[in-house]
Amino acid sequence: MEPRDLEYFAVVAEYGNLRRAAEALDLSQPALSKSLRRLEKWAKTKLVKRTPKGVELTAVGAALLKHARRLHLSFDDIEHEVADLGSGRAGHLRVGVDVYSSEHLMPEVCAAFLKDAPKATLSITIGATDVLIPALRKGDLDLLVTGISAFSDEDVVQELFQHEFVVYASADHRLAKSRPVAIADLAHERWAAAAENGPAWQWLLRAFADHGLLPPKITLETSSILIKLQAVASSDLLGFTSRRVLRQVALRLRLVDLRVKELAWTVRVGIRYRKDAYLSPAAHRFIEILKGTSRKFALDHQEN
């Protein structure tokens, strides 16, 4: 049985007349009759009977028509689903992100992607880059959006934007009154940090060591940016975060950039995926939206 024979049969049933059905299908009547005989041969019985006005369905023909209509709808569904998949507006996508991106980039990107692709599903895994990369290489994740330090031989990295990390404190902190501050002035301060083995803290440790200072002391360790910001705002702790993040909450939480020249650190944020992996249309669509959102971040950085 050929799918088109079912389609032609449904039109014959609709018109009840072979000539009018052939005209509607832009076929010759002999061609339509041949299609009908082919379908009856497959069914091993008559599907229509001749009448003075045209044709009527037999009991078997009526039953087949119900299935033909369902099949037609199924074909339409398949066509639409394939089109959605091919355009990146359907499918499941697994994305790994670092804490910064999860709180300040992903909300806008995910909202835009799910609005553009309502049939798509997303799984977001938040973690440290050194934990996410093995998951990417094992195939447990499709994409990573994290800070990047160098291009990898195994992974493809596309840089999205850069942002600068700065030291911040409460507006009531004693050092806030003497800005800018030198790194030596921070030797005995207490800190709120994401994690001792995180890239930001490792960079701080190296900077302190390069200036002959003892490692900074962590008083509060948390992966939540919001907890760190609020803790610093209500205490004498210091923090280290993106200038963009600080600018968003500075007035509300009364936080200030201490302007420590030696501790201004620029981080590249990029998207990473395996060279040998199949990148689905949904992934390509997500990357397009991610790049568009990232351009706003890049312009924001340039303006400030």
N, C-alpha and C positions, 0 to 999 in steps of 0.2 A: 504494500500500500504506500502510495506517495502522499505526503501531507497536502499537496495542492489539490489532489482528488477530493479530499474531505472538504476543502475550502469551496471547491466548485459545487460539490453536493449540497452544501449549506445554502448556496445562492439559488440552486435549482429549487430547493425546498421553500425558500423565501418567495420566489416568483411563481412557483407552480406551473411553469411554462418554460420549455427548453429554449425556445427562440428568444424570449425576453431575457432569460438568464444568460444566454450566450452574448446578447447585445450588452448586458450590464458588465460582463467579464471581458468584453472586447475579444471574444473568441468566435470561431465559426461553429455553427450548430453541430457539424459532424465531429469536430474536435471535442466538444462538450459531451456528445453522446459516447465517444470512445472513452473519455475519462469516467463516465458513469458506468459503462460496461466493465471497465477495469476494476472499479470499486466493488461492483456486484460479484465479479469473479473472486475477488479477495474474500468477500462476505459469504460466498457460496449460496447466495439467494438473491431474489429480486428486492430492490430497495424502493422502487417506484412502480406505479401502475398507470397505464395510459387512461385518460378520460377525454370526453369530447372537448373540454376546455384546456387540457394540457396534461399534467401529471399529478398524482397524489402519492404520498408516502405509504409504503406498506408498514405493517407493525414493526418489522425489523428496521425499516428505514427511519421510522419515528424514534426508535430507541437509539439508533446510530446518531441521529441528529443531536440528541442531548449530549452525547459524548463529544461530538464534533465541536459543539459550542464551548464545552469545557476545555477541549484541547486548544481551541482558538484563543481562549483567554489565557491558557497556560503558555502558549507561544508568545502572546503579547507580554506576559509577565517575564518570560525568559529574555525576550528582546530588551525590555526595559532594564532588567537586572544586569544584563551584559553591558548595556550602554552605561549604566551607573558605575559598574566596576571599571569599565574602560576609561571613564572620565575621572576616576578617582573619587567618586561620590558615594561609594559603597565599599565594604570590606572591613577587616579588623586590623588595627595598627597598634603595635606595642612600642612605646617610647620611654626611654630612660632619661631622667633629667636630674641635675644637681639641685641642691636646696635653693640657691639663688634663683635659678631659672624657674623652678616650680612655683615660687611665690611671686615673681615679678614679670615673667615673660609668658609662661604657660597659660595662665588664666585667660588672657586676651587671645592667644593663639588657639586654644582649645575651643573657646566660645565661637570664634570666627569659623573654625573648621567644621564644627558640628552644625552650625547654621547653614554653611555652604553644602555640607554632605550629611543630611539628616539620617541617611541609611547606614552611615559608617559607625563603627564602634571604636573606642579608644581605651587603651590600658596604659596608665602612667605609673612608672616605677621611679620613686625618689630615692636617691642615695649618693654616695661619694663616687667620683669618677673612677677611682681605682677598683671599685666594686662593680660598677656598671659595665666597664669595658670587657671583662671576662664574659659577662652575660650576653653582650653583643656578639662576641666571637663564637660563643656556643650556639648562637641562633635563638636565644631566649628573648632577645629584643631586636626590633627592626631598625631603630634609630636612636642616637644619643644626642641630647642637647646639653652641653656642659662647657665649662672653661677648658681651653686647650692651651698647651704649652709648646707643642711642636707637631709637625706632621708625622704620621705613623706609616711605616711600610705596609702594615696590614690593614689599616683603616683609611677610608677616604674622609677628609675633613674639609668642610667649606666654612670659612670664617663668616660670621654674621655681623658682629659689631664688637666694639671694645668698650669697657667701662673701667673707671678708676676707683680703686679702693682707698679710703681715707680713715684716719683715726678720729673718732668722735667721742664726745662726753656730754654730760648734762651742762646746761647753761649756768648752773650753780657751782660747777666744779671749779676748784681753785685755779686750774690751768686755763680755764676758759677766759679768764680775765687778762691773760698775758699772751694771747695769740699774736704771731705764730709761735709754736713751741718746738724746741729742739728734741731730738731723740733721747739725749742724755737726761732730759727732764722727766722721762717716762720710766726711768730705771726702777723705781720702787712702787709703781702703780699696780693696781689689781685690774684684771681683765675679764670680760665676758667673751667667750670664744665658741666657735661651732664645734671644733674637735681638735685635739692636739695633733692628730696626723693629717688634718685637712691642709690643702694647698696654701690657703691664706695664712694659717698659723705657721706652717713650715717656712713661708717666706718671711714672716715676722721674726722667727727664730734666727734665720740667717742674717737678717738686717741688724738685729741686736748684737749677734756675734761679730759681725763685720765692724761694728763700732766699739768693740771691747766691752760690751755690757752683758750681765747675767741674763738668762732667759726670762721673759716676762711671766708673771704669775697668773695662772688661770684660777679665778674664783668661781665663775659660773660657766659650765659647759652645756650647750644645748644646740640642737640643729635648727631650732625655731628662730627665725630672724625677728619675729615680733616679740618673743620673750626677751631676747637680747636687747632690743631697742628700749623696751619698757623698763628692764632692769637697770640699764645704764642711765635712763632718764631720772630714775628715782634713787640713785646712789652715787658713790664716787668711783664706780667702775668705768673702765674705758672699753670701747668697742672698735671693730675694724669692719667696715662695710662699704658697699658701693656708694659713690657720691650721689648717684641718682636716687637710691633708696633713702639716703639721709635727707635729701632735699624734699622728698615727698612727705616726710613726717616731722621735719625739723621744727616747724612752728607749733604743731599740735603737741609734740612731746617735749618741746624746749631743749632740743639737742643742737650741738654746734660742732663744726669741723675744726679740729685743733690746728690744722694746717701744718702738720709735721712734714717738712719737705723730704726728709730722708725716708719716710714711710708712705709715699704716694706710689701705689702699685697699680699698673695697668694690666687688666686681664682680658684676654681674647675669648669670646664666647663663639662656639661653632657647633655645627651639626656633623655627626660622624656616623658612617655606615660601612659595612664590609664591602670590599671590592668585588668579591665573588658571589655576593648575595643577590637574589632577585629583589628588586625594589618595585613594589606594587604601585599601580596608579594612585591608590590612596596615599601611599608614602610620598609620591611625587607631588600630589595635591597639598599634603600637609607641609612639605618643604616650601612650596610656593607661598603659602599663607605665612609660614614662619619667616621667610625672607622679607615679605611685605611689612610684617610687624617689626622686624628687626631694623628695617630702614628708619622707622620712627625713633627707635632707641639710638641709632647712630646719629641722626640729626639732633636729637636731644643732647647727646654728648658733645657734639660740635658747638652747639649754641651755648654750652656752659663750660 
